[in-house]
Amino acid sequence: MLAHLCCAPDAVAGVRALRERFDVAGFFYNPNIHPREEFRKRLLSTLDLQEKDPFPLLIGTGGEEAWEDAVRGMEGAPERGPRCEACVRLRLRETAGKAVELGMPAFGTVLTVSPKKDAAMVNRVGREEGERAGIRFVEADLKKEDGYLKSVRASKELGLYRQRYCGCRYSYR
């Protein structure tokens, strides 16, 4: 399966959990991350994770303009609201398309490791984007069974960068 990766801390717990059931390749695609220096830190940390706990990793590029279009008019929306759903949808749509392009049978995401993410919304959007693309979405709530705690511990053990906000300029505020 192709798993969308938002950051190394969520990826370390998410990829490990998904590996119990699937052969996992990661896809780092996050045109929402602001500022560019933060994007660079998260990408480098994900590459560091991949080196320390090897798994196939693809890096998606571009999409910043599509992200701006997707969230336009929702700048003042609260976290976990419609802006976040539009952001998740954009990233999962790209992941589904990449999985289809690569001939993979399924896709998913590690976004649900974070307690800041609404797993029900992420899974609903993933199902919808999977149906649209004609590919299976692997539903999960990776924060269950201490997934977030495992993420924190593994990140510390591996010396991974842990961010302090979701990623976009609106969550940065």
N, C-alpha and C positions, 0 to 999 in steps of 0.2 A: 504494500500500500504506500501511497505518497502522503506524508503527514506535513501539513502546514506548520512551520515553526515560527513563533513570534519572537522568541528570545531563548538564550541558553538555559536559564533557570527552569522555564516551563518545559523546554525540550529534554533536559536531563531526566526528569521524572516521567514525562509523557512518552518519550521514545522507549524508555525502559519498560514501561507498562504495556505499550502497544506491541513491543517485541515478544511478549508472552504469547501473542496470538497471530502475529503477522511478521513477514519480512518487511522491514520498514526502511524507506528512503525519506529523507527530510527535504523540505522545500522552504527556504527562507525567502518570503515575499512580504514586504511590509512598507509600502509607499506612504503609510501614515506616520512613520516615526519622524519626530522633529526634536531638536534641530539635526542637521547633517552629522554633527559630531556624535550625537546620541545614536544615530543609525550606525555609524562606524563602530562605536563601542559594542553594540549588540551583535553586529555581524562578526566582528573579530572574536567576541566571546563564543559565538556559535561555532565558528571555525575551530577555536580552541577546544570546545567540547568534542567536536567531531574527531579531532586528533587524539584526544585522551580516551574516548569511548567510541571507537570507529563505527560509522554508519555512512551509507551513501548520502551525499548532500548536494542539492542543486540550489543555485542562488538565482532568484528572480530579480529582474531589473525593471526600472521604469515604473509607471503607474501613478506618479505623483499627480498629474493632471486629472486622471480618472478619479483619484481619491478626492481631490478638491471638488470635482463635479458631484460626486456621490454624497458629500456631506454639506454641500452648499445649502444655506437656509437653516441649518441645524446647529449653527455655531454655539448657541446658548443652551442647547439641550443638555440635560443632566447626564452624568456618567451612567452607563447601562441603559440609556434611552435610545431613541431612534437614530442618532448619529453613530452610536457604537454598532447598532445593527447594520447600518449602511456600510460601515468600515469592515465589519466581519464578512458581510456578503461579498464585497469586492475582493477580499483576499481569498475567500473560499471558492468563489467563481474562478479565479485565476488558477487556484490549486486543482480544481476539478478539471479544467481545460488542460493543464499540464499533465495530469494523470492520464487523461484520454489520449493526448498526444504521444505519451510514452508507452501506451498499451497496458497500463496497470489496471487491475480489476477493481480497485477501491481507493478512496482517499479519506483523509480525516484531518484533525487538527489537535494541537496540544494546548490551545487556548483555554480549555476548561480546567487546567491545573490551577489557574489563578482564582482566588476567591473574589476577585473584582469582576469576573466574567459570569454572566448568567448562562449556565450550561444548557438550560432548556431552550433559550433563544439561539445559542450557537448550534445546537443539534438540529433545531427546526430549519435554520438557514442552510445548514449543511445538507439536510435532506432535500430541500427545495433546489439547491444548486446542483446536487447530484442527479435529481430527476431531470432538470433542464439539460444537463450535459450527457445524460444516459450512463451514469456510473454510480456505483454504490458508495454511500457515505457511511463511514464507521462512526456510530454514535458512541460517546463516552462522557462521563463526568469524572475526569481524572483527579479532581480534588478529593474524591471519596477515598476511603481507606488510607488516610493520611498522605494523599498525593502531594499536597502543598508542603507539608512538613518534610516529606522526602525530598522535594525540590530544594528547600532551604538548606537541608543538611548536605545533600550531594553538591550543591553549588559551593558551599563553604569548603568541603573536602577537596573539590577540584579547583578551587580558586577562581571561580567564574564571576564575572561582573554581574551584579544584581542591580537593576534599575529601580527607581523610586516612583515611577508613574507609568501609566499604561503605554504611552508612546506618542500620541498626537499632541499638537500644540494646545489643544483645548484641555486635555488632561494634565498637561504640564503646568497650567495655571493653578 
